[in-house]
Amino acid sequence: MSARVAIVGSGLGGFVAYTTLRHAGLQPEQIAVFGSDADPAGAWRPRAEAIRQRRMRSESDGHCAPTSFPGLAVREAARRRDPVPLVQSVLDRYRPTVGEFLRHVAELRERSRWDESVELARIDRISATEDGFAVGRHGVFRHVLLATGHPGLAVPDELAGDPGSSTPTSRTSTPRMSPSSAPGWPLRPSG
């Protein structure tokens, strides 16, 4: 395998790590991303919808770029040809919309060639080897980053199927993953 870095987790944490590695000069073929969804905002999007989130808390919470400049205020000001987002940013009052954030993720996903590195796969074991780390049955990597994120939404049974709810219609959960003992760390549900 030509990839030398593995990222386990294809959500926003894995995406930010990937864009940072790309910014540092690694090519997509040098990075393997393993996860359950090719869309890095795929797990975040339903959470934001569930709480009816319309704006990000701040500009710093609202971008996935490997550098802090230019942030979303600069991008939005250029796109809208309007200096208001810049003034709001200087005054620490800029709060990008969820739509602006998702547009940014989509642009960065395409520009960074994220999809070339993503493999839809569940990793159940990471083991130390002489040459690095064996990641499931996907090969040995010199470096491994775990970005497994949060468990999925768990909808109480009494709300499952509620037409007035913006939550998923069936009970869902994702087991929490925790490393067990070295050198082989089987990833298994905890508690």
One Martini backbone bead per residue (centre of mass of N, CA, C, O) as a GRO file, in nm:
protein
  191
    1MET     BB    1   0.096   0.036   0.023
    2SER     BB    2   0.127   0.388  -0.028
    3ALA     BB    3   0.018   0.461   0.227
    4ARG     BB    4   0.127   0.626   0.548
    5VAL     BB    5  -0.163   0.727   0.635
    6ALA     BB    6  -0.414   0.679   0.887
    7ILE     BB    7  -0.769   0.738   0.907
    8VAL     BB    8  -1.001   0.685   1.171
    9GLY     BB    9  -1.241   0.856   1.032
   10SER     BB   10  -1.502   1.046   0.830
   11GLY     BB   11  -1.534   1.302   0.971
   12LEU     BB   12  -1.450   1.610   1.077
   13GLY     BB   13  -1.187   1.526   1.219
   14GLY     BB   14  -1.069   1.370   0.976
   15PHE     BB   15  -1.089   1.609   0.777
   16VAL     BB   16  -0.896   1.804   0.920
   17ALA     BB   17  -0.656   1.616   0.914
   18TYR     BB   18  -0.644   1.587   0.608
   19THR     BB   19  -0.611   1.892   0.534
   20THR     BB   20  -0.348   1.920   0.693
   21LEU     BB   21  -0.182   1.711   0.533
   22ARG     BB   22  -0.220   1.848   0.260
   23HIS     BB   23  -0.092   2.120   0.345
   24ALA     BB   24   0.191   1.963   0.411
   25GLY     BB   25   0.203   1.769   0.115
   26LEU     BB   26   0.021   1.546   0.096
   27GLN     BB   27  -0.118   1.300  -0.085
   28PRO     BB   28  -0.394   1.112  -0.129
   29GLU     BB   29  -0.219   0.837  -0.164
   30GLN     BB   30  -0.090   0.885   0.144
   31ILE     BB   31  -0.400   0.867   0.235
   32ALA     BB   32  -0.610   0.685   0.461
   33VAL     BB   33  -0.968   0.663   0.486
   34PHE     BB   34  -1.177   0.539   0.747
   35GLY     BB   35  -1.536   0.475   0.705
   36SER     BB   36  -1.906   0.525   0.683
   37ASP     BB   37  -1.864   0.816   0.529
   38ALA     BB   38  -1.787   1.035   0.268
   39ASP     BB   39  -1.929   1.250   0.433
   40PRO     BB   40  -1.801   1.460   0.670
   41ALA     BB   41  -2.111   1.576   0.746
   42GLY     BB   42  -2.304   1.327   0.791
   43ALA     BB   43  -2.319   1.325   1.116
   44TRP     BB   44  -2.373   1.633   1.172
   45ARG     BB   45  -2.629   1.718   1.021
   46PRO     BB   46  -2.853   1.573   1.204
   47ARG     BB   47  -2.778   1.726   1.459
   48ALA     BB   48  -2.842   2.011   1.358
   49GLU     BB   49  -3.137   1.944   1.283
   50ALA     BB   50  -3.239   1.843   1.565
   51ILE     BB   51  -3.171   2.154   1.687
   52ARG     BB   52  -3.206   2.379   1.469
   53GLN     BB   53  -2.951   2.472   1.340
   54ARG     BB   54  -2.828   2.789   1.178
   55ARG     BB   55  -2.569   2.855   1.353
   56MET     BB   56  -2.270   2.918   1.446
   57ARG     BB   57  -2.093   3.017   1.719
   58SER     BB   58  -1.834   3.061   1.533
   59GLU     BB   59  -1.580   3.091   1.320
   60SER     BB   60  -1.392   2.876   1.457
   61ASP     BB   61  -1.639   2.658   1.434
   62GLY     BB   62  -1.671   2.723   1.093
   63HIS     BB   63  -1.410   2.538   1.001
   64CYS     BB   64  -1.172   2.305   0.805
   65ALA     BB   65  -0.923   2.446   0.783
   66PRO     BB   66  -0.570   2.442   0.840
   67THR     BB   67  -0.629   2.746   0.857
   68SER     BB   68  -0.748   3.057   0.983
   69PHE     BB   69  -0.656   3.177   0.703
   70PRO     BB   70  -0.923   3.209   0.556
   71GLY     BB   71  -1.221   3.252   0.661
   72LEU     BB   72  -1.560   3.274   0.632
   73ALA     BB   73  -1.582   3.582   0.618
   74VAL     BB   74  -1.411   3.623   0.368
   75ARG     BB   75  -1.570   3.436   0.180
   76GLU     BB   76  -1.846   3.574   0.212
   77ALA     BB   77  -1.764   3.859   0.126
   78ALA     BB   78  -1.675   3.776  -0.160
   79ARG     BB   79  -1.937   3.638  -0.254
   80ARG     BB   80  -2.128   3.900  -0.172
   81ARG     BB   81  -1.990   4.177  -0.183
   82ASP     BB   82  -1.948   4.219   0.150
   83PRO     BB   83  -1.819   4.365   0.456
   84VAL     BB   84  -1.982   4.265   0.706
   85PRO     BB   85  -1.834   3.999   0.791
   86LEU     BB   86  -1.568   4.146   0.861
   87VAL     BB   87  -1.672   4.328   1.084
   88GLN     BB   88  -1.786   4.101   1.259
   89SER     BB   89  -1.512   3.961   1.302
   90VAL     BB   90  -1.362   4.196   1.443
   91LEU     BB   91  -1.611   4.197   1.669
   92ASP     BB   92  -1.695   3.901   1.733
   93ARG     BB   93  -1.995   3.849   1.544
   94TYR     BB   94  -1.943   3.612   1.365
   95ARG     BB   95  -2.201   3.380   1.229
   96PRO     BB   96  -2.225   3.127   1.055
   97THR     BB   97  -2.394   2.942   0.861
   98VAL     BB   98  -2.467   2.627   0.791
   99GLY     BB   99  -2.455   2.667   0.485
  100GLU     BB  100  -2.171   2.789   0.479
  101PHE     BB  101  -2.030   2.549   0.603
  102LEU     BB  102  -2.122   2.332   0.393
  103ARG     BB  103  -1.994   2.474   0.151
  104HIS     BB  104  -1.707   2.457   0.257
  105VAL     BB  105  -1.688   2.149   0.275
  106ALA     BB  106  -1.743   2.095  -0.026
  107GLU     BB  107  -1.503   2.256  -0.139
  108LEU     BB  108  -1.278   2.111   0.026
  109ARG     BB  109  -1.335   1.828  -0.069
  110GLU     BB  110  -1.267   1.881  -0.364
  111ARG     BB  111  -0.986   2.026  -0.344
  112SER     BB  112  -0.851   1.779  -0.163
  113ARG     BB  113  -0.949   1.490  -0.261
  114TRP     BB  114  -1.099   1.306  -0.049
  115ASP     BB  115  -1.237   1.068  -0.217
  116GLU     BB  116  -0.956   0.926  -0.286
  117SER     BB  117  -0.914   0.827   0.038
  118VAL     BB  118  -1.184   0.692   0.077
  119GLU     BB  119  -1.292   0.408   0.281
  120LEU     BB  120  -1.549   0.194   0.327
  121ALA     BB  121  -1.481   0.107   0.669
  122ARG     BB  122  -1.440  -0.114   0.937
  123ILE     BB  123  -1.246  -0.089   1.225
  124ASP     BB  124  -1.141  -0.357   1.464
  125ARG     BB  125  -0.813  -0.325   1.433
  126ILE     BB  126  -0.503  -0.232   1.606
  127SER     BB  127  -0.153  -0.301   1.534
  128ALA     BB  128   0.156  -0.343   1.626
  129THR     BB  129   0.455  -0.308   1.437
  130GLU     BB  130   0.763  -0.278   1.304
  131ASP     BB  131   0.638  -0.060   1.068
  132GLY     BB  132   0.378   0.008   1.268
  133PHE     BB  133   0.032  -0.023   1.167
  134ALA     BB  134  -0.226  -0.238   1.176
  135VAL     BB  135  -0.528  -0.197   0.977
  136GLY     BB  136  -0.665  -0.443   0.996
  137ARG     BB  137  -0.687  -0.547   0.642
  138HIS     BB  138  -0.529  -0.267   0.511
  139GLY     BB  139  -0.254  -0.254   0.653
  140VAL     BB  140   0.047  -0.069   0.686
  141PHE     BB  141   0.120   0.214   0.900
  142ARG     BB  142   0.310   0.463   1.025
  143HIS     BB  143   0.039   0.631   1.067
  144VAL     BB  144  -0.225   0.695   1.321
  145LEU     BB  145  -0.559   0.827   1.329
  146LEU     BB  146  -0.807   0.889   1.572
  147ALA     BB  147  -1.159   0.979   1.449
  148THR     BB  148  -1.450   0.859   1.580
  149GLY     BB  149  -1.615   1.027   1.760
  150HIS     BB  150  -1.944   1.018   1.809
  151PRO     BB  151  -2.213   0.892   1.884
  152GLY     BB  152  -2.502   0.838   1.785
  153LEU     BB  153  -2.813   0.890   1.779
  154ALA     BB  154  -3.054   0.866   2.051
  155VAL     BB  155  -3.381   0.765   2.040
  156PRO     BB  156  -3.643   0.759   2.204
  157ASP     BB  157  -3.902   0.550   2.181
  158GLU     BB  158  -4.130   0.777   2.221
  159LEU     BB  159  -4.005   0.937   1.946
  160ALA     BB  160  -4.037   0.730   1.750
  161GLY     BB  161  -4.208   0.857   1.467
  162ASP     BB  162  -4.238   1.153   1.515
  163PRO     BB  163  -4.364   1.399   1.306
  164GLY     BB  164  -4.248   1.655   1.490
  165SER     BB  165  -3.973   1.537   1.450
  166SER     BB  166  -3.614   1.584   1.352
  167THR     BB  167  -3.560   1.302   1.403
  168PRO     BB  168  -3.510   1.003   1.367
  169THR     BB  169  -3.738   0.720   1.317
  170SER     BB  170  -3.515   0.548   1.458
  171ARG     BB  171  -3.336   0.369   1.659
  172THR     BB  172  -3.007   0.482   1.745
  173SER     BB  173  -2.665   0.347   1.756
  174THR     BB  174  -2.325   0.388   1.863
  175PRO     BB  175  -2.063   0.254   1.966
  176ARG     BB  176  -1.828   0.285   2.183
  177MET     BB  177  -1.483   0.340   2.151
  178SER     BB  178  -1.206   0.137   2.288
  179PRO     BB  179  -0.912   0.079   2.394
  180SER     BB  180  -0.736  -0.171   2.506
  181SER     BB  181  -0.470  -0.364   2.460
  182ALA     BB  182  -0.151  -0.389   2.417
  183PRO     BB  183  -0.068  -0.407   2.087
  184GLY     BB  184  -0.362  -0.497   2.050
  185TRP     BB  185  -0.658  -0.304   1.954
  186PRO     BB  186  -0.957  -0.379   2.012
  187LEU     BB  187  -1.251  -0.258   1.888
  188ARG     BB  188  -1.506  -0.193   2.129
  189PRO     BB  189  -1.761  -0.185   2.307
  190SER     BB  190  -1.865   0.024   2.567
  191GLY     BB  191  -2.071   0.005   2.847
   0.00000   0.00000   0.00000
